[in-house]
Amino acid sequence: MKNNSALLAQLEASLLRLFSAPASPASSHLMLALSGGIDSMVLLHALQQLMQRLPFTLSVMHVHHGLSHNADRWLQVCQQTCIESETPFYVEKIHVDQHSGQGIEAAARAGRYRVLEQTRNRINASAIVTAHHAQDQAETLLLQLVRGAGPKGLSAMPDRDDKRKLWRPMLGISKADIHAYAELHALQWVEDESNTDLSYDRNYMRQQVMPVMRARYPQLDQSLGRSALHLAEAQQLLHDLAQQDLHACDLRPEWQGQSVDILKLQALGDVRARNLLRGWFDAQALRMPNSEQLQDYWQQLSAVKPHRYLHLPLQGAIASHAAYLHHYQGRLYCVSKPPALPNSPLIWLGGQSQIWGNWQVDFKVVKGRGIALAKLGISPAAITLHRRYAEPLHMPEHLQLLLHARSGGEVLQPDAKRPRRELKVIFQMLGTPPWQRAFYPLISVQSASGELREVVALSPDIVDAAWATGRNAYGLVLSLHPVITSAVSL
């Protein structure tokens, strides 16, 4: 490239395309992920030029991984560059667990994108912008190919990822053009010494494999980029088909997940059923099983009998997120595994919400449902104040309302015309799936001294007849939700 106009023109066209997408705001606040390397330094300089004629503002963030003895110097270079250009600059230091089992590259990438997303949210940026270019795209496709990836993996990197708020406007720009731009503008950048370590697959591909292929096929990067686009279109069609098939299989919302009709799933045939499972797992943010695992799962699911219970483990996008496939009474459930109920009970303080271990418990006053407030000793005047002004509801001093896990042997009488039954019998009568039963806490009323306790309900709506609310009276309905901890894995 003889001057910088071509690179700027290509970058401007890419940004305009990104800005014009349906989900884009009228004006954008972009946050550039700046490593200090030549690619991100060129993108920073070019974006600063384009700010004068495009509708966006710019901030910069550097992630200090602490993996190199030069990491502090890289931070200083990035910070000084932004000070000189008066560009808002943010930095986060992370600890990379080198023994996580993911590998250093994957662990560093996960940590990097986690703090990038946190900062993007904090500064209210529209998108994270990265400096991936045409050579990166070609390398990614070949690496995925040798790993046996399917269309999704071979699609490599999209220029826009709305789910993760990521923009990659330089995917069509060559490494040679980036170097020429940096030299023309006498830009400073840092070199990561790990880039010469051939034990990393990407470095080996970049230094040993790609040069040989480019010598034979000069248009290699552009050709592989086109292939990635074709595969991305094919993947979109597979995604759309999976969504259509999910709804054709009677997709229903369930507690902690969703379910489909197993017979309708089996009727799709092997190929479409496996495609549905891939699309379903992706929509639930679950880690994709490898081909052998998926085939093994489908062999079991395709032959399962209508009344046989089947339980298959899945893994979430982060290590702490477990999930399962359950077959139960003709339906296949894809559900997250919630945290266990705490061993210690929760005493209701009269408000609308309390935290109980890893759970949020909501207390709602509802007409004609739940535990009768009058039988808890709460007056009509107190109920009116609560409904109008959210005033806390206070039980008499000698009574407490508790939530606690089941210990076994408890009984309830939901129907006054029928005898008291053990909870396991009530679960069976209601058709409650087996894996949900451990997450139904008991609700008891006890004396403040703790000497007398009576089970009055099985959350949320299974109430003993002696404590049930009349049609025109007000009752207390409880609901539980796991406390979600946000994490980003890219």
N, C-alpha and C positions, 0 to 999 in steps of 0.2 A: 504494500500500500504506500503510495507516494506521499499522501497527506492524510490528515485525520478525518476528512469529510466523509469518506465512505463508511468508516466505522461508526461515526456519529449518526449518519443517515440510517444505517441498518439498525442501530440501537434505538433511534427515535421511532422508526417504523414499528419495531417490536413493542416499545412502550405504548404507542398509540393503540396498537391492537389489544394490549392488555387493559388499557384504560377504557376501551370501548366495549369490553365484555359486559353482559347484562348485570352481573353482580358488582360491578365497579362503582365506587362513589364518584360524584361529579369532580371532586378534587381529591388527591391522595397524599398521604403522609407515608413515605417509603422509609424503611429502616434497612440500611445496607449492612450485611454481615461482612466485616472487614478483617481478614486474617493478616494483612500486611504483605501478602504475596503479590506477584505482578498482576494476576488476573483481577483481584479485588481492588488493587490500587488504580488500575486503568478504569475499571467501572466507576469508582469514586470520582475520578477526574472527569470522565465523560458525563456522568449524571450532573455534576456541578455546572457543566456547560449547558446541558439541556434544560436545567431548571429555569433558565431565562425565557424559554418559549413553550414549556409544557406545564400543565396544571398540577404540580406536585411540590411538596417540601421534602427535605431529606434529613435524616438522622443516621448516625453510624454506631454500630456496636461491635466490640471486639471481645471474643471469648478466650480467656487465659486458661489453657488446659493444664499447665504445669508439667508437661511431659518432656520438655526440652530445657536444657540449661540456657538456651537463648530466649526463652519465653518472655522474660522481663524486657529484653531489648526489643522484641517484636511489639510488645505493648507500647513502649516508648515511641517507636516509629509511628504507629497508628495514631497515638494521642497527639503527637507533635504535628502530624499532617493535618489533623482536624482542627487543631488550634490555629494553625496558619491560615486555613481556609474558612475559619469561623463556622464550622459545621458542628452541630450538637453531637457529643460523643459519650457513649456509655460503655462500661466494661464490667464483666462478671468473671470471677475466678471459680473454676469448678474442680472437683476431685474426680478423677477417672479411676474407677475400680478395675485394675488390670487383672483381677482374678474372678471376674464376674461370669466367665464362661462364654461371653459374647465375642471376645477378642478385643484388642485395644482400639482398633479402628471403629468398630461398632459401638463400643462403650463410649468413646469420645464423641462420636456423632450423636448418640442419644442424649448425652449430657449437654452438648452444644445446642442442639435444637430445643431442648427443654428450656434453657435459660433465654434463648432467643425469643421463644414464644412468650415467656413470662415478661420479658422487657417490652416486647411488642404490645402486649396488653396494657402494661403499666403506662407507656407513653402514648397509647392510643394511635399506634401506627396502623395503616391500612394493610401493609404487607411486608414480609421479610424478603429482601432482594439478595440473591446470591450471584456469584460470578462464574457459574458453570458455563463452559463454552462447547464448541463443536467437537473438539477432541475428547473432552470429558464424556460427552454423550456417546461417542463411538466406543470408547473404552468400556463404558457401563454396559452397552449392549453386548459386546464380546464377552465380558466377564459373566454376565447373566447367561449367555449361551453356553459357555463351558460348564456352568453350574447346573445346566438342565432346566432352566426356567421356562415357564409357559408364556403366553402372550402378554400377561400383565407385567412380568419381569422384563421381557424383551422390549416392552414399550419404553424402557429406560426412563428418562426424566421428562415430564411435561414442562412446557414453558410457564404454565400457570397451574398451581395446585390450590384450589379454593378451600379445600377441607383443612389444609395446614397453613393457609395464608402465605404461600411461597410463590415468588416470581423469579423466573430465570431468563432475563431478557437477552442474554448473550449466547444462547444455544446455537444460533446460526452464524456465529463469528469465529473465525479460525484463530488458532494459537499464534500463527505467524503475524496476523493483523494486530493482535494484542501486543506482541513484542515491538512491532513497528511503531505503534501508537506510543508505547512507553518510551521508546528511544527518541521519538520526535519531540516529545514534551519533557524530556530529561527527568522522568519520574523516578523516585526512589522506591525500592521495595526490598523485602527480606527473602532469603532462601531458607526453606525448611530442610535441614540436613537429612530428615527421615525420608525425603523424596528419592534418595539414592539407595535406600535399603530394599534390595530385591526380594527379601522375604515377604514383603507385602505384595499381594496379588496385583493390585493396580499398578504399582511401580514396575513389576515384572512385565505386565502387559504393555505399559507405556514405553519402556526402554528396550525390551528385548523382542517383543512380538510386533507391535505397531510399525516401527521403522522398516522392518523387512516387508511387511504388507504394503506400506505406502510406496516403497520403491517399485513394487510391481503394479500397484493400483493407486495412482496419484490422487484420485478422487475418493479415496476410501472413506474419509470422515463424512463427506457430504452424502455418499451412498448409504452408509450405515445410519446416518441421521434420517434419510428418507425411509429406510426400513423401519426405524423406530416409530415414525409417524404412521406408517401403514399398520403396524402391529398395534399401535394405540387405538386406531379406528376399529380394528378387529376386536380388541378387548372391550371397547365401548359397546359393540354389538352383543358380545357375550354377556356383558353386565346388564344390558337392557333385557335380553332374553331371560336372564336369571330373575330379574325383578318381575317380569310378566309371569314366569312359572311359579314364583313364590305366591303371588296373589291367586293364581289358578289352583294352587294347592291349599287354599283356605288359610292364608296367613292370619294369625290372630295375636294381639298383644297379650302377654302373660306377665305374671309377677317375675321381675328380673330378666325378662327376655321375651321370646316369641315362640309360637308353635305352628306346625303345618300338619295337614292330614297325611299320614304315612302311606295309605293306599294310593292317593293321588300322586304322591312323590314317586312311589314305585312304578306307577303307570307311565312315567316320563321316559323310562329306559335309562340305561347306565350312563350314557354320555351327558344327557341333559340333566339328570339327577346330580351327577358330580359337579356340573357347572352351577346348578342351583346352590349346592352346599358351599362352593367357593364364594359365590356372590353373597350368600347369607352370612358366612363367617366374616367377610370383608365389611359388610354393613354393620356388624356387631363389634367391629374393631378387635377381632380375634386374630391371633397369629395363624397363618395358613399352615395346615398339616402338609408334610411332604407327600409326594405322589403315592408312595407305598402306604403311608398311614391313611390317606384318603381312600385308597382302594380297599384297604382292610376294613375301614369304617363302613364303606358302602356295601361290601359283601355281607356284613352283619345286618345292616339296615334293610337291605333288599330281601333278606330271607326271614326277618323277624316275624313271629306270629302275633296276631292282633292283641292277645292278652298277656304277652310276655314283657316283663320289665327289662329294659336295656339301659346301660349307663356307660357313656364313653367320655373320657376327659378331653378337654381343649385347653389351650393356653391363650391368655390375653396378650395385648400388645406390650404390657409390662409384666415383670415376673410375679408381682403380687396379685395380678388379676387372673383368677382361675375361672373356668367356665366348663359347662358340660352339655353333652347331648343326652337327653333322656327319651326313651320310648315308653309311653304309658297310655293304656287304653286307646290305642289307635291313633295317637298323635305323637309327633316328634317335637320335642322341646329343645330350644337352644337358649340356655339361661346362664347368667353369671352366678358364681358361688358367692353369696354374701358372707360377711364376717359372722362369727359365732355370737350368740347372745351372751352378755356378761354374766358372770357367776353371781355377782352381788345384785340385789334388787334395786329398782328405781322407785323412789317415793315421789308421788305427784305433788308439786308445789302450788298447783292451782292455776298455772299459766297455760298458754296455748302451745308451747313447744319446750322440750327439754332434750339434752344430749344424754344418751345412755351408752357408754362405751363408744363403739363405732356406729351407733345408730342415732338417728333423730326421731324422736317420738312426738307426734302432733296430737293435741287434744282438742277436739271440736265439739261444740254443742249443737245437736241436731234434733229437730222435732220428730218424735215417733220412732227413734232408733237409739241403740246403745244402752248403756247402764243408766238407770233412772237416777237423775240428780237429786230428786226428792228423797230417795232411799239412801243417798249418801249424806243426807242432812243439810243440803244446800237449799236455801230459801228461794221462793219466786222472785223476791226483790234483788237478791244477789245475781240470779240468772239474767234479769233484765239489765242490770248494770254491766254485766259481762257482755251481753249481746250488743248493747249500744255503745259502750265505751271501752270494751276489752279489759274491764277490771278483773283481777284474779278471782277465782272461785275458791273459797276456803271451806274445808270440811270442819266439822266439830273437832275440838282439840283431842278428844279421846279416840278419834278414828284416823286411819291412814289408808290411802289407795296405793297399792304396790303393783309394779310389773316385775315378773321374775320368770326365769326359765323353768320348764317342766322337769320334775324329778322322777315321775312315774307313778302310776296308780291313782291319779286324780280323776274325779268324776264331775259331771255336770248334768243338768236337767234342762236343756233348751226348750223342751215342750212339756208344759205342766200336765198334759194328759198321758205322757209316757214316763217310764221309769228313768231314774238316773243311770247314766252310762259312762263307761270309761272313755277317755279322750280318744284312744286308738279306734274305738268303735264309731265314735262321732266322725272322725276323719274318714273312715271307710264309707260311711253313709253319705258324706258330702262329696266323696270322690276327690279329696285333697291329695295331690301327688305326694309320694313318699318323701321326696327330698325337701319339700316345703315344710313338713310337719315340725321339724326342730326349730323353725323360726317363728312359730306361733307362741308368743309368751302368754303366760297366765296372768290374769288380773285378779287381784285379791283385795279384800278389805280386812284390815286387822286393827286390833286395839293399839293405841300408841305405845303401850307397854310391851307389845309383841307377844302377849300370852295367847291371844285368840286370833285365828286367821281363817277366813272363809273364801274359797274360790268363787268368784262371781261371773267370770267371763273368760273366754279364750279369744284373744285379740284376732281380728278386729271386730267381728259382728256376732260371734257365737256367745250369747248371753244367757246365763241361768234364768229360768222363768221367774224365780223369786226376785230377781233384780232387774227385770226387763222394763223398758219404758212403755207406757201406755200410748195410744194413738195420738192424743193431743198434748202429751207431756214432753218435756225436754230430757234428752239423754246425752251421755258422754260417749263419743266414738273416738277410738284411738287408731292411729295408723303409724307404721314404722317404715323408715327409709334408711338404707345404708348411707353413711356419711361418705361422700365421694371425695377422693383426693385426686387432683388433676395431675396428669403426666403426659408428656409428649414423647412419642417414639418415632423416629424417622430414620 
